[in-house]
Amino acid sequence: MNRLIHFFLLFILLNGLVSCDQEVQTEEKVLITEVNIDLDSVVFQKLYNFKDRWQVDSLLMYLKNDDPSFRALAAQLLADLPDVQWVEPVGQLVNDNIVEVRRAALYALGQLRDGSALPYIMQIFTNQDSLGVDPLSFKYALEAVGKCGDSSYLTSLSTISTYQYEDVLLLEGQCLGVFQMGLRGYTNDESTQLMVDYLVDTLYPNSVRRLAGQYIASYSSEDLTKFRRDLQSVYEGETDVEIRMFLAEAMGKTGSSAYQWLAKNLRSEKDERVRIQLLKGSLHLPLSQMHNILVIGIRDRDLSVSNTAAEYMLERGSSAYSKSYTDWAFGNFPPSVKAKIFALVNKYNGNSRFKMMTQQLLYQEYGRTSDFYIKSELIKACGYNVNSQNQLLNWYNPDHSPIVKSSIIEALINMGEQRPSSLISRSLTFLEEEWRSGDIGALCLISPFIADHPELFNELASDEAIWSSTMSQLPMPSGVEAMICLKQAYASLFNQEYDDQFYQTDRYYTHPIDWENYKAIPDNVTAEVITGKGSFKIELYKEHAPGTVVNFVELAETGYYNDKVFHRVVPNFVVQGGGNRGDGYGSLDYTIRSELGPKYFDRSGLLGMASAGNHTESQQWFVTLRPTPHLNGKYTIFGKVIENFDLILNLEPGDKIEKIIIEK
């Protein structure tokens, strides 16, 4: 009975039907009613510096300040420092008489991702008669319910029926809430029906339809067969590429009868991003149909599409098609695709003779190429053939690029993950020596492998002193990514608790925000990123992410980014670069803090900071290639691409950033 009452009350609250006849007591005198946060002012910089040093107690003092600007900024900054200790003082601001303060409080409570925030979040619905209905506050509240509520809240979120087409913020909040539930593994029939309804009805705003499409494509576990006709009809007339991407993937969930449709559209679709999502949709089909779709994809004229098809084959292939894989190994494919085909043969062909022939071709390709990123792909392909261990170790050279060295480690670990007993003593010795070398990449890769397979490293896995010594010698904060891996492995091996905030202390604090540099940067600052394939222009979000933008501008103007590479290209996800090693590991001799305020990864072309966890950012950044709402509130957004986004779609691993010019 109590559970039924819970559902009923929550349904009424979220639909906005609760009234309140109680008189509201208000302050007779309100000294300040406007929020005006100016980061050029030292008084607001002071609060930002508290956050920058993780000084939560200092920020809490401002939550009761008479000036709502301080209350709003303090709550906003606490969203970057989620800690249940502040749930009550921030929660009390949900009833603040200033709307900007309520918004900041609700967003911060959502960032806690903890059930303790729910009683405070729900007050925005119960008290709407006295506070009024502010759509942006409700958006943050609905999203926060999805972040903090358990599965019982999903039905309530999914059955809200009072929002109209023009209620953009309310609809976005509802979709964000349902999406966050899906991200946490909660789905049901009601949420699927709701999101399909939003996706196929073109009268809803595109921002809502994109969220609905992403949910249906990524998280809906229900059979979509009954929606096939509607999804197909909308796809045919849809002009928004980002919506068509998700429609394409969703069609793969409508059953095996979608096979012909997927194959036809894969051949005729002009946009490579949509073709990639058609490939992803095929992963829901029976094996033979999926294979046939991926065969079309691997021959695609666009490299990102053919690479994606090869990657999916490697993930979902079968020995039933080993002859095709072997035939392709002797065919004409781009080098990066060819490397994945070699991996296919190594993984799925059980014929030792054919496998040996293919492996010889792989070795020849390795000797011919001077491209470290192609070498990396070929090395990883060897990781599916345990007989290539000696060759991998013979390729190793301490003077080689970190790209090659890290790839050799990855390949050996891949063999060990598949069959631990397959690793020869020479490989185990090599892995242990690389771990003991203290190299950042080696520590990141090998530490979790040792924790998962301590039986392979009897002495090292039981020597608590060597782990403590290695951690004490690791430079910080530049080695924070490796330190995280070390501490997690150490906790697993020696039955210790892992503290995920160990580095958020004055001991590791570096690189305070240079507020003079901040003032020197124009409000609408733009930059030109010049690559070997042309240039694209970006706009930086100075006010939203001041610390990140100041850092980025400083690095660009000092020439740090000159000749750095884009080391990571994931089609239809991100392009990432700016690292100082080229393999994605390591940082500069400092870190900066995350800035996770209410900006959303709701479109292609947004700039985010790469990290190993909150407040571990330094110099690496990425550009999104599609909406990526699963990154919301977890990665700093500090800008967007405003010109020549198509160039970014053609970038490959190893393409250089020649320079970044800040336009003032």
C-alpha positions as CSV (number, residue, x, y, z in Angstrom):
1,M,0.0,0.0,0.0
2,N,2.8,2.5,0.9
3,R,4.5,1.8,-2.4
4,L,1.2,2.6,-4.3
5,I,0.9,5.8,-2.3
6,H,4.5,6.7,-3.2
7,F,3.8,6.2,-7.0
8,F,0.5,8.2,-6.8
9,L,2.0,11.2,-5.0
10,L,5.1,11.3,-7.1
11,F,3.0,11.2,-10.3
12,I,0.9,14.1,-9.1
13,L,3.9,16.1,-8.0
14,L,5.8,15.8,-11.3
15,N,2.7,16.6,-13.3
16,G,2.3,19.8,-11.5
17,L,-1.1,19.1,-10.0
18,V,-0.4,19.7,-6.3
19,S,-1.8,22.9,-4.8
20,C,-1.0,24.6,-1.6
21,D,-3.5,26.8,0.3
22,Q,-1.0,27.6,3.1
23,E,0.0,31.2,3.3
24,V,3.7,31.8,2.6
25,Q,5.6,33.9,5.0
26,T,8.0,36.2,3.3
27,E,10.7,38.4,4.5
28,E,9.5,42.0,5.0
29,K,12.8,43.3,3.7
30,V,14.9,41.9,0.9
31,L,18.1,43.8,0.6
32,I,19.2,42.4,-2.8
33,T,17.0,40.6,-5.3
34,E,19.3,40.4,-8.4
35,V,22.0,38.0,-9.1
36,N,25.0,39.5,-10.8
37,I,28.2,37.4,-10.8
38,D,31.2,39.2,-12.2
39,L,34.4,37.1,-12.3
40,D,36.4,40.2,-13.0
41,S,35.7,41.1,-9.4
42,V,38.0,39.8,-6.7
43,V,35.1,39.1,-4.3
44,F,33.7,36.5,-6.7
45,Q,37.2,35.3,-7.6
46,K,37.7,34.5,-3.9
47,L,34.8,32.0,-4.0
48,Y,36.2,30.4,-7.2
49,N,39.6,30.1,-5.5
50,F,37.9,28.3,-2.6
51,K,36.5,25.7,-5.1
52,D,39.8,25.5,-6.9
53,R,41.4,24.4,-3.6
54,W,38.5,22.0,-2.7
55,Q,37.7,24.2,0.4
56,V,34.1,23.1,0.8
57,D,33.7,24.6,4.3
58,S,34.6,28.0,3.0
59,L,32.0,27.8,0.3
60,L,29.3,26.6,2.7
61,M,29.6,29.9,4.6
62,Y,28.3,31.8,1.6
63,L,25.1,29.8,1.2
64,K,23.4,32.0,3.8
65,N,24.9,35.3,2.5
66,D,22.4,38.2,2.2
67,D,23.6,38.7,-1.4
68,P,21.9,36.1,-3.7
69,S,24.9,36.3,-6.1
70,F,27.1,34.7,-3.5
71,R,24.5,32.1,-2.6
72,A,24.1,31.2,-6.3
73,L,27.8,31.1,-7.0
74,A,28.6,29.0,-3.9
75,A,25.9,26.4,-4.8
76,Q,27.1,26.4,-8.4
77,L,30.7,25.8,-7.4
78,L,29.7,23.0,-4.9
79,A,28.3,21.1,-7.9
80,D,32.0,20.6,-8.9
81,L,32.7,19.1,-5.4
82,P,30.0,16.5,-4.9
83,D,29.9,15.5,-1.2
84,V,26.8,14.4,0.8
85,Q,28.1,16.6,3.7
86,W,26.5,19.7,2.0
87,V,23.2,18.1,1.0
88,E,21.3,19.8,3.7
89,P,22.6,23.4,3.4
90,V,22.4,23.3,-0.4
91,G,19.0,21.6,-0.2
92,Q,17.6,24.4,1.9
93,L,18.3,26.8,-1.1
94,V,15.6,24.9,-3.2
95,N,13.1,27.2,-1.4
96,D,15.2,30.4,-1.8
97,N,13.2,33.4,-2.9
98,I,15.7,34.1,-5.8
99,V,15.2,31.9,-8.8
100,E,18.9,31.8,-9.8
101,V,19.8,30.4,-6.4
102,R,17.2,27.7,-6.7
103,R,18.5,26.7,-10.1
104,A,22.1,26.5,-8.8
105,A,21.0,24.4,-5.8
106,L,18.9,22.0,-7.9
107,Y,21.7,21.4,-10.4
108,A,24.2,20.9,-7.6
109,L,21.9,18.4,-5.8
110,G,21.7,16.4,-9.0
111,Q,25.5,16.3,-9.2
112,L,25.5,14.4,-5.9
113,R,23.9,11.4,-7.7
114,D,22.7,10.3,-4.2
115,G,19.3,9.4,-2.8
116,S,19.8,11.8,0.1
117,A,19.2,14.7,-2.3
118,L,15.7,13.6,-3.3
119,P,13.7,15.0,-0.4
120,Y,15.1,18.5,-1.2
121,I,14.7,18.1,-5.0
122,M,11.1,17.2,-4.7
123,Q,10.3,20.4,-2.8
124,I,10.5,22.3,-6.0
125,F,7.3,20.5,-7.1
126,T,5.5,20.6,-3.8
127,N,6.2,24.3,-3.3
128,Q,5.4,25.5,-6.8
129,D,2.4,27.5,-5.8
130,S,4.5,29.7,-3.5
131,L,7.7,29.7,-5.6
132,G,6.2,29.7,-9.1
133,V,7.0,27.4,-12.0
134,D,10.4,28.3,-13.4
135,P,11.0,26.0,-16.3
136,L,14.8,26.0,-16.0
137,S,14.5,25.1,-12.3
138,F,12.1,22.2,-13.2
139,K,14.5,21.1,-15.9
140,Y,17.3,20.7,-13.4
141,A,15.0,19.1,-10.9
142,L,13.7,16.5,-13.4
143,E,17.2,15.7,-14.4
144,A,18.3,15.4,-10.8
145,V,15.5,12.9,-10.1
146,G,17.0,10.7,-12.9
147,K,20.4,11.0,-11.3
148,C,19.4,10.4,-7.7
149,G,16.3,8.3,-7.7
150,D,16.0,4.6,-7.7
151,S,14.1,2.6,-10.4
152,S,10.7,3.3,-8.7
153,Y,11.0,6.9,-10.0
154,L,11.3,5.9,-13.6
155,T,7.6,5.3,-14.1
156,S,6.7,8.6,-12.6
157,L,9.1,10.4,-14.9
158,S,7.9,8.5,-17.9
159,T,4.2,9.1,-17.4
160,I,4.2,12.9,-17.2
161,S,1.7,13.9,-19.8
162,T,1.0,17.6,-19.2
163,Y,4.0,19.1,-21.1
164,Q,3.2,20.7,-24.4
165,Y,5.3,21.1,-27.5
166,E,6.3,24.7,-26.5
167,D,7.5,23.6,-23.0
168,V,11.0,23.0,-24.2
169,L,12.9,23.2,-20.9
170,L,10.4,20.9,-19.2
171,L,10.5,18.4,-22.0
172,E,14.3,18.5,-21.9
173,G,14.3,18.0,-18.2
174,Q,12.0,15.0,-18.5
175,C,14.1,13.4,-21.2
176,L,17.3,14.1,-19.3
177,G,15.8,12.4,-16.2
178,V,14.7,9.4,-18.2
179,F,18.1,9.3,-19.9
180,Q,20.0,9.4,-16.6
181,M,17.9,6.5,-15.5
182,G,18.8,4.5,-18.6
183,L,22.5,5.4,-18.0
184,R,22.2,3.7,-14.6
185,G,20.5,0.6,-16.1
186,Y,16.9,1.5,-15.4
187,T,14.5,1.1,-18.3
188,N,10.8,0.0,-18.7
189,D,8.0,-0.1,-21.3
190,E,6.7,3.4,-20.3
191,S,10.1,5.1,-20.8
192,T,10.5,3.4,-24.2
193,Q,7.0,4.4,-25.3
194,L,7.6,8.0,-24.1
195,M,10.9,8.4,-25.9
196,V,9.6,6.8,-29.1
197,D,6.7,9.2,-29.0
198,Y,9.0,12.2,-28.7
199,L,11.4,10.9,-31.3
200,V,8.8,10.3,-34.1
201,D,6.7,13.4,-33.5
202,T,8.4,16.1,-35.5
203,L,6.5,18.9,-33.7
204,Y,8.7,18.3,-30.6
205,P,11.8,20.4,-30.4
206,N,14.9,18.8,-32.0
207,S,16.8,19.1,-28.7
208,V,14.1,16.8,-27.1
209,R,14.1,14.4,-30.1
210,R,17.9,14.1,-29.9
211,L,17.8,13.0,-26.3
212,A,14.9,10.6,-27.0
213,G,16.8,9.1,-30.0
214,Q,20.0,8.6,-27.9
215,Y,18.0,6.9,-25.2
216,I,16.2,4.6,-27.7
217,A,19.4,3.7,-29.5
218,S,21.6,3.3,-26.4
219,Y,19.5,2.2,-23.4
220,S,16.1,0.9,-24.4
221,S,16.3,-2.9,-23.9
222,E,12.7,-3.4,-25.1
223,D,11.9,-4.9,-28.5
224,L,11.2,-2.1,-30.9
225,T,9.5,-4.2,-33.6
226,K,6.1,-2.6,-33.1
227,F,7.7,0.8,-33.7
228,R,9.4,-0.1,-37.0
229,R,6.9,1.6,-39.3
230,D,7.0,4.9,-37.4
231,L,10.8,4.9,-37.0
232,Q,11.3,4.1,-40.7
233,S,8.8,6.8,-41.8
234,V,10.4,9.5,-39.8
235,Y,13.9,8.5,-40.9
236,E,13.0,8.9,-44.5
237,G,11.9,12.5,-44.1
238,E,14.3,13.6,-41.3
239,T,16.7,16.5,-42.2
240,D,18.5,16.7,-38.9
241,V,21.6,14.5,-39.2
242,E,22.0,14.0,-35.5
243,I,18.4,12.7,-35.1
244,R,18.8,10.5,-38.2
245,M,21.9,8.9,-36.6
246,F,19.9,7.7,-33.7
247,L,16.9,6.6,-35.9
248,A,19.3,4.6,-38.0
249,E,20.7,2.7,-34.9
250,A,17.2,2.3,-33.4
251,M,16.0,0.5,-36.6
252,G,18.4,-2.3,-35.9
253,K,16.4,-3.0,-32.7
254,T,13.2,-3.6,-34.7
255,G,14.1,-7.3,-35.5
256,S,15.6,-9.3,-38.3
257,S,13.1,-8.0,-40.9
258,A,15.0,-4.6,-40.7
259,Y,18.0,-6.3,-42.4
260,Q,17.1,-5.4,-46.0
261,W,16.3,-1.8,-45.0
262,L,19.6,-1.4,-43.2
263,A,21.6,-2.9,-46.1
264,K,19.8,-0.6,-48.6
265,N,20.3,2.6,-46.6
266,L,23.9,1.7,-45.8
267,R,24.6,1.7,-49.6
268,S,22.6,4.9,-50.3
269,E,23.1,7.1,-47.2
270,K,25.4,10.1,-48.0
271,D,26.4,11.1,-44.4
272,E,29.1,9.0,-43.0
273,R,28.0,9.5,-39.5
274,V,24.6,8.1,-40.3
275,R,26.2,5.1,-42.0
276,I,28.2,4.4,-38.9
277,Q,25.0,4.3,-36.8
278,L,23.5,2.0,-39.4
279,L,26.4,-0.4,-38.7
280,K,25.9,-0.1,-35.0
281,G,22.2,-0.9,-35.5
282,S,23.2,-4.1,-37.3
283,L,24.8,-5.4,-34.0
284,H,21.3,-6.2,-32.8
285,L,20.6,-8.5,-35.8
286,P,21.3,-12.3,-36.0
287,L,24.9,-13.1,-36.7
288,S,24.6,-13.8,-40.5
289,Q,22.7,-10.6,-41.1
290,M,25.0,-8.6,-39.0
291,H,28.0,-10.1,-40.9
292,N,26.6,-9.2,-44.3
293,I,25.9,-5.6,-43.2
294,L,29.5,-5.2,-41.8
295,V,30.9,-6.6,-45.1
296,I,29.2,-3.7,-46.9
297,G,30.7,-1.3,-44.3
298,I,34.2,-2.6,-44.4
299,R,34.3,-1.7,-48.1
300,D,32.9,1.8,-47.5
301,R,34.6,4.7,-49.2
302,D,34.9,6.6,-46.0
303,L,37.7,5.5,-43.7
304,S,35.8,6.1,-40.5
305,V,33.0,3.9,-41.7
306,S,35.3,1.0,-42.9
307,N,37.3,1.2,-39.6
308,T,34.1,1.0,-37.6
309,A,32.9,-2.0,-39.5
310,A,36.2,-3.8,-39.0
311,E,36.1,-2.9,-35.3
312,Y,32.6,-4.3,-34.9
313,M,33.7,-7.5,-36.7
314,L,36.6,-7.9,-34.3
315,E,34.2,-7.5,-31.4
316,R,31.3,-9.6,-32.8
317,G,32.9,-11.9,-35.4
318,S,32.8,-15.6,-35.7
319,S,35.0,-18.5,-36.8
320,A,32.3,-19.3,-39.3
321,Y,33.6,-16.4,-41.4
322,S,37.3,-17.1,-40.9
323,K,37.8,-17.8,-44.6
324,S,36.5,-14.4,-45.6
325,Y,38.7,-12.7,-43.0
326,T,41.8,-14.6,-44.4
327,D,40.9,-13.7,-48.0
328,W,40.7,-10.0,-47.0
329,A,44.1,-10.2,-45.4
330,F,45.5,-10.6,-49.0
331,G,43.2,-7.9,-50.3
332,N,43.5,-4.1,-50.8
333,F,42.4,-2.1,-47.8
334,P,43.6,1.1,-46.1
335,P,46.4,0.3,-43.6
336,S,44.3,0.9,-40.4
337,V,41.6,-1.3,-41.7
338,K,44.1,-4.0,-42.9
339,A,45.5,-4.1,-39.4
340,K,42.1,-4.9,-37.9
341,I,41.6,-7.6,-40.6
342,F,44.9,-9.2,-39.4
343,A,43.5,-9.1,-35.9
344,L,40.3,-10.8,-37.2
345,V,42.3,-13.7,-38.7
346,N,44.4,-14.0,-35.5
347,K,41.3,-14.1,-33.3
348,Y,38.9,-16.3,-35.3
349,N,40.9,-18.5,-37.7
350,G,41.9,-21.7,-36.0
351,N,44.0,-23.0,-39.0
352,S,47.6,-22.5,-37.9
353,R,48.9,-22.5,-41.5
354,F,46.6,-19.7,-42.6
355,K,47.3,-17.8,-39.3
356,M,51.0,-18.1,-39.9
357,M,50.8,-16.8,-43.5
358,T,48.7,-13.8,-42.3
359,Q,51.1,-13.1,-39.5
360,Q,54.0,-12.9,-42.0
361,L,52.0,-10.4,-44.0
362,L,51.5,-8.4,-40.8
363,Y,55.2,-8.4,-40.0
364,Q,55.9,-7.2,-43.5
365,E,53.4,-4.3,-43.1
366,Y,55.0,-3.4,-39.8
367,G,58.5,-3.2,-41.4
368,R,57.2,-1.1,-44.3
369,T,55.3,1.6,-42.4
370,S,56.9,4.5,-40.6
371,D,53.5,5.6,-39.1
372,F,53.6,4.9,-35.4
373,Y,49.8,4.8,-35.2
374,I,49.6,2.1,-37.9
375,K,52.4,0.3,-36.1
376,S,50.3,0.5,-33.0
377,E,47.3,-1.1,-34.8
378,L,49.5,-3.9,-36.2
379,I,50.9,-4.5,-32.7
380,K,47.4,-4.7,-31.2
381,A,46.5,-7.2,-34.0
382,C,49.4,-9.4,-32.7
383,G,47.7,-9.4,-29.4
384,Y,45.2,-12.0,-30.7
385,N,48.0,-14.5,-31.5
386,V,49.9,-15.9,-28.5
387,N,52.6,-17.1,-30.9
388,S,53.6,-13.5,-31.7
389,Q,55.0,-12.8,-28.2
390,N,58.6,-13.1,-29.1
391,Q,58.2,-11.0,-32.2
392,L,56.5,-8.3,-30.1
393,L,59.3,-8.3,-27.6
394,N,61.9,-8.2,-30.4
395,W,60.2,-5.1,-31.7
396,Y,60.5,-3.4,-28.3
397,N,63.1,-0.7,-28.1
398,P,63.4,1.6,-25.0
399,D,64.1,4.5,-27.4
400,H,60.9,4.0,-29.4
401,S,57.9,6.3,-29.3
402,P,55.6,5.7,-26.2
403,I,52.9,4.9,-28.8
404,V,54.8,1.7,-29.8
405,K,55.8,0.8,-26.2
406,S,52.3,1.2,-24.8
407,S,50.8,-0.8,-27.7
408,I,53.2,-3.7,-27.0
409,I,52.2,-3.8,-23.4
410,E,48.5,-3.6,-24.4
411,A,48.9,-6.5,-26.8
412,L,50.6,-8.8,-24.2
413,I,47.9,-7.9,-21.7
414,N,45.2,-8.7,-24.2
415,M,46.7,-12.2,-24.6
416,G,46.9,-12.6,-20.9
417,E,43.2,-11.5,-20.4
418,Q,42.1,-14.1,-23.0
419,R,44.2,-16.9,-21.5
420,P,46.5,-16.1,-18.6
421,S,48.5,-19.3,-19.0
422,S,49.5,-18.3,-22.5
423,L,52.0,-15.7,-21.5
424,I,55.5,-16.9,-21.7
425,S,58.0,-16.2,-19.0
426,R,59.8,-13.6,-21.2
427,S,56.5,-11.7,-21.5
428,L,55.8,-11.8,-17.8
429,T,59.4,-10.6,-17.0
430,F,59.0,-7.8,-19.6
431,L,55.7,-6.6,-18.0
432,E,57.1,-6.6,-14.5
433,E,60.2,-4.7,-15.7
434,E,58.1,-2.1,-17.4
435,W,56.0,-1.7,-14.3
436,R,59.1,-1.3,-12.2
437,S,60.4,1.3,-14.6
438,G,57.8,3.8,-13.4
439,D,56.7,4.8,-16.8
440,I,53.3,6.5,-16.6
441,G,51.7,4.5,-19.4
442,A,53.1,1.2,-18.2
443,L,51.8,1.8,-14.7
444,C,48.4,2.7,-16.0
445,L,48.2,-0.5,-18.2
446,I,49.9,-3.1,-16.1
447,S,48.7,-2.2,-12.5
448,P,45.1,-3.4,-13.0
449,F,46.3,-6.5,-14.9
450,I,48.5,-7.5,-11.9
451,A,45.5,-6.9,-9.6
452,D,43.3,-9.1,-11.8
453,H,45.9,-11.8,-12.2
454,P,48.2,-11.8,-9.1
455,E,49.0,-15.5,-9.7
456,L,51.1,-14.5,-12.7
457,F,53.2,-12.1,-10.6
458,N,53.6,-13.9,-7.3
459,E,56.5,-11.9,-5.9
460,L,55.4,-8.5,-7.1
461,A,51.7,-9.0,-6.3
462,S,52.5,-9.8,-2.6
463,D,55.2,-7.2,-2.0
464,E,53.4,-4.4,-0.3
465,A,56.6,-2.4,0.2
466,I,57.4,-2.2,-3.5
467,W,53.9,-0.8,-4.2
468,S,54.3,1.8,-1.5
469,S,57.7,2.7,-2.7
470,T,56.5,3.1,-6.3
471,M,53.7,5.3,-5.3
472,S,55.9,7.5,-3.1
473,Q,58.3,8.0,-6.1
474,L,55.7,8.9,-8.6
475,P,55.7,12.6,-9.5
476,M,52.5,14.3,-8.6
477,P,50.2,15.7,-9.8
478,S,51.6,15.0,-13.3
479,G,51.4,11.2,-12.5
480,V,47.8,11.4,-11.1
481,E,46.4,9.0,-13.8
482,A,49.0,6.4,-12.9
483,M,48.6,7.0,-9.2
484,I,44.9,6.3,-9.5
485,C,45.7,3.0,-11.2
486,L,48.3,2.1,-8.6
487,K,46.1,2.9,-5.6
488,Q,43.2,1.0,-7.1
489,A,45.4,-2.1,-7.7
490,Y,47.0,-1.7,-4.3
491,A,43.6,-1.6,-2.6
492,S,42.6,-4.8,-4.4
493,L,45.8,-6.7,-3.8
494,F,46.2,-5.8,-0.1
495,N,42.5,-5.5,1.0
496,Q,42.6,-1.8,1.5
497,E,40.0,0.9,1.0
498,Y,40.4,3.1,-2.1
499,D,39.9,6.8,-1.6
500,D,38.8,8.3,-4.9
501,Q,39.5,11.8,-3.7
502,F,43.0,11.2,-2.4
503,Y,44.5,13.9,-4.7
504,Q,42.1,16.6,-3.8
505,T,44.3,18.1,-1.1
506,D,46.7,21.1,-0.7
507,R,49.6,18.6,-1.1
508,Y,48.8,18.1,-4.7
509,Y,47.3,21.5,-5.5
510,T,48.9,23.3,-8.5
511,H,48.2,25.9,-11.1
512,P,45.9,28.4,-9.5
513,I,43.7,30.5,-11.9
514,D,45.6,33.5,-13.2
515,W,42.8,36.1,-12.9
516,E,44.9,38.8,-14.6
517,N,45.1,36.5,-17.7
518,Y,41.4,35.9,-17.3
519,K,40.7,39.7,-17.6
520,A,42.9,40.0,-20.6
521,I,40.8,37.4,-22.5
522,P,37.9,38.8,-24.5
523,D,34.4,37.7,-23.4
524,N,33.7,36.0,-26.8
525,V,37.2,34.7,-27.4
526,T,37.7,32.5,-30.5
527,A,40.7,30.5,-31.7
528,E,41.9,29.0,-34.9
529,V,43.2,25.4,-34.7
530,I,45.5,24.8,-37.6
531,T,46.1,21.2,-38.6
532,G,47.9,19.5,-41.4
533,K,44.6,19.0,-43.1
534,G,43.4,22.6,-42.8
535,S,42.0,24.7,-39.9
536,F,38.8,25.0,-37.9
537,K,37.6,27.7,-35.6
538,I,36.4,27.4,-32.0
539,E,34.7,29.7,-29.5
540,L,35.8,29.4,-25.9
541,Y,33.3,29.6,-22.9
542,K,35.3,32.0,-20.8
543,E,32.6,32.7,-18.2
544,H,31.4,29.1,-17.9
545,A,34.9,27.5,-17.5
546,P,37.3,30.3,-16.5
547,G,40.1,28.0,-15.2
548,T,40.0,25.8,-18.2
549,V,39.9,28.6,-20.8
550,V,42.8,30.5,-19.1
551,N,44.8,27.2,-19.1
552,F,44.0,26.5,-22.8
553,V,44.8,30.1,-23.9
554,E,48.1,30.0,-21.9
555,L,49.2,26.7,-23.5
556,A,48.2,27.9,-27.0
557,E,50.0,31.2,-26.7
558,T,53.2,29.7,-25.4
559,G,53.2,27.3,-28.3
560,Y,52.7,24.1,-26.3
561,Y,50.2,22.7,-28.8
562,N,52.5,23.2,-31.7
563,D,53.1,19.9,-33.4
564,K,51.1,17.9,-30.9
565,V,48.9,15.2,-32.4
566,F,45.3,13.9,-32.3
567,H,46.1,10.5,-30.8
568,R,42.6,9.2,-30.4
569,V,39.8,9.2,-33.1
570,V,36.6,7.3,-32.2
571,P,34.2,7.6,-35.2
572,N,30.9,9.2,-34.2
573,F,32.2,9.9,-30.7
574,V,35.3,12.1,-30.2
575,V,38.6,13.3,-31.6
576,Q,41.1,13.8,-28.8
577,G,44.6,15.3,-28.7
578,G,47.1,17.6,-27.1
579,G,49.0,15.0,-25.0
580,N,52.7,15.3,-24.6
581,R,53.5,11.6,-25.3
582,G,51.2,10.8,-28.2
583,D,49.7,7.6,-26.6
584,G,47.1,9.4,-24.4
585,Y,49.0,8.9,-21.1
586,G,50.6,11.4,-18.8
587,S,50.0,15.1,-18.3
588,L,52.1,18.2,-17.7
589,D,53.6,19.0,-14.3
590,Y,50.2,20.4,-13.1
591,T,46.5,19.7,-13.1
592,I,43.5,22.0,-13.2
593,R,40.1,21.6,-11.7
594,S,36.9,20.3,-13.3
595,E,34.2,22.9,-14.2
596,L,31.0,20.9,-14.4
597,G,28.3,23.5,-14.3
598,P,25.1,23.3,-16.3
599,K,26.3,23.0,-19.8
600,Y,25.3,20.0,-21.9
601,F,26.9,17.7,-24.5
602,D,23.8,18.2,-26.6
603,R,25.3,18.6,-30.0
604,S,28.3,17.8,-32.2
605,G,31.4,20.0,-32.1
606,L,31.6,20.7,-28.3
607,L,35.1,21.0,-26.7
608,G,35.7,19.0,-23.5
609,M,38.7,18.4,-21.3
610,A,40.0,14.8,-21.1
611,S,40.5,13.5,-17.6
612,A,41.2,10.5,-15.5
613,G,38.5,11.6,-13.0
614,N,37.3,14.9,-11.5
615,H,40.0,17.5,-11.2
616,T,42.7,15.6,-13.0
617,E,42.6,17.7,-16.2
618,S,45.8,19.2,-17.7
619,Q,46.3,19.7,-21.4
620,Q,44.4,17.0,-23.4
621,W,41.1,18.0,-24.9
622,F,38.5,16.5,-27.2
623,V,35.8,17.5,-29.7
624,T,32.5,15.6,-29.8
625,L,31.4,14.2,-33.1
626,R,27.7,13.8,-32.1
627,P,25.5,14.5,-29.0
628,T,27.0,12.7,-26.1
629,P,24.7,13.2,-23.1
630,H,26.3,10.4,-21.1
631,L,29.2,12.8,-20.6
632,N,27.0,15.5,-19.0
633,G,28.2,16.6,-15.6
634,K,31.3,14.5,-15.8
635,Y,33.6,16.4,-18.2
636,T,34.3,20.1,-18.5
637,I,32.8,21.8,-21.5
638,F,34.8,24.8,-22.5
639,G,33.9,25.7,-26.0
640,K,32.4,24.7,-29.4
641,V,33.4,24.5,-33.0
642,I,32.0,27.4,-35.0
643,E,33.6,26.9,-38.4
644,N,34.7,23.9,-40.6
645,F,33.4,21.1,-38.4
646,D,33.6,18.8,-41.4
647,L,37.4,18.9,-41.3
648,I,37.3,17.3,-37.8
649,L,35.4,14.4,-39.2
650,N,38.3,13.6,-41.5
651,L,41.0,13.6,-38.8
652,E,43.0,10.4,-38.2
653,P,45.3,9.3,-35.4
654,G,48.6,11.0,-35.8
655,D,47.3,14.1,-37.6
656,K,49.1,17.1,-36.1
657,I,48.0,20.3,-34.5
658,E,50.4,22.7,-36.2
659,K,49.4,25.6,-33.9
660,I,46.5,27.2,-32.2
661,I,46.0,31.0,-32.7
662,I,44.0,32.8,-30.0
663,E,42.1,35.6,-31.7
664,K,41.8,38.6,-29.4
